[in-house]
């Protein structure tokens, strides 16, 4: 992963609201493209959510991250939107 891209995304996400972070996650749902920039984006996004104490276990198990479903924030927890 490119640390420069990661650092740029991390700084952007650190300045974002929780609502904006959820919107960033949801914007990736269904996106099948993958490269080093996407990897940096995804990791920085999850890291920021975790840093803020958000439970991301609905989409991230510590190894694999799923963008299969849209999510919403419910009591500081990401839940799959129905």
C-alpha positions in Angstrom: 0.0 0.0 0.0 1.2 3.5 -0.9 1.8 5.4 2.4 1.5 8.7 0.7 -2.0 7.9 -0.5 -2.9 6.4 2.9 -1.6 9.5 4.7 -3.7 11.8 2.4 -6.8 9.8 3.0 -6.2 9.5 6.7 -5.9 13.3 7.0 -9.0 13.8 5.0 -11.0 11.3 7.0 -9.7 12.6 10.4 -11.3 16.0 9.4 -14.6 14.4 8.3 -17.8 13.9 10.2 -19.1 10.4 11.0 -21.9 10.9 8.5 -19.4 11.8 5.8 -17.3 8.6 6.7 -20.4 6.5 6.3 -21.2 8.2 3.0 -17.6 7.5 1.9 -18.1 3.8 2.7 -21.4 3.6 0.9 -20.0 5.2 -2.2 -17.7 2.2 -2.6 -20.5 -0.4 -2.4 -20.6 -2.4 -5.7 -17.3 -0.9 -6.9 -15.3 -3.9 -8.1 -12.3 -1.9 -9.2 -9.2 -2.3 -7.0 -5.7 -0.8 -7.0 -3.3 0.6 -4.5 -5.2 3.9 -4.2 -8.4 2.1 -3.4 -6.6 -0.1 -0.9 -5.2 3.0 0.8 -8.6 4.7 0.8 -10.4 1.6 2.3 -7.8 1.1 5.0 -7.7 4.7 6.0 -11.5 4.8 6.2 -11.8 1.7 8.4 -8.9 2.9 10.5 -10.6 6.2 11.1 -13.9 4.6 12.0 -12.1 2.3 14.5 -10.1 5.2 15.9 -13.5 6.9 16.7 -14.7 3.8 18.5 -17.2 2.7 15.8 -17.9 -1.0 15.7 -17.1 -2.1 12.1 -17.6 -5.8 12.7 -20.5 -5.9 10.2 -18.1 -5.2 7.4 -14.6 -5.9 8.6 -13.3 -8.9 10.5 -9.8 -7.7 11.0 -8.7 -9.2 7.7 -11.4 -9.0 5.1 -13.4 -5.9 4.3 -16.8 -6.2 2.5 -18.4 -3.5 0.4 -21.3 -5.8 -0.5 -24.0 -3.7 1.3 -24.7 -0.2 2.2 -24.4 0.6 5.9 -25.7 3.1 8.4 -24.5 4.2 11.8 -26.6 2.9 14.7 -25.4 3.6 18.3 -21.8 4.0 17.2 -22.0 0.7 15.2 -22.1 0.1 11.4 -25.1 -2.0 10.5 -26.1 -3.3 7.2 -28.9 -1.1 5.7 -32.0 -3.1 4.9 
